[in-house]
Amino acid sequence: MNPERILRFEVPSRDVLDEMARAPLPFSLPEQSTDLRFYRVVYFDTETSDLENRGATVRLIIDDQGQQTLAVDVRDHQIADGSLIRRRAEAAVTASDPSVLFSGISEPAQIIRALIDPKRLIASLEFEISRRPRGHTAERRECAHQVRL
């Protein structure tokens, strides 16, 4: 489980978000693709929100290409500048039955079992998401850099 710093940006309205999505990439970078992708994300918690109260989230991400990812995210600590450090683990999974998901050997499943008895978890929230990822890959002699927006 690797620590990471969370950086969030707010967009003031849907109109501004749509305008940003239609605008060219910054620095006149050529766009690699603009395919529309679909996801379903199922969040799990107990009936009494035990994970939320502990600063943890458990979710299953299912994409339109049949890929499933089990993810766990745990609040670690806050640093002096107010930034929140979280620890996150993800793993590709093949099962969608929660009892099978949470009993597996993946790092997220092991963390979930350490946090709570998985038998207490229920699907607490579900999102259907459409996303238009935009990106550019810049080639350099020594390595390739990828920018995702």
Order of alpha helices (4+ residues) and beta strands (2+ residues): beta-alpha-beta-alpha-beta-beta-beta-alpha-alpha-beta-beta-beta
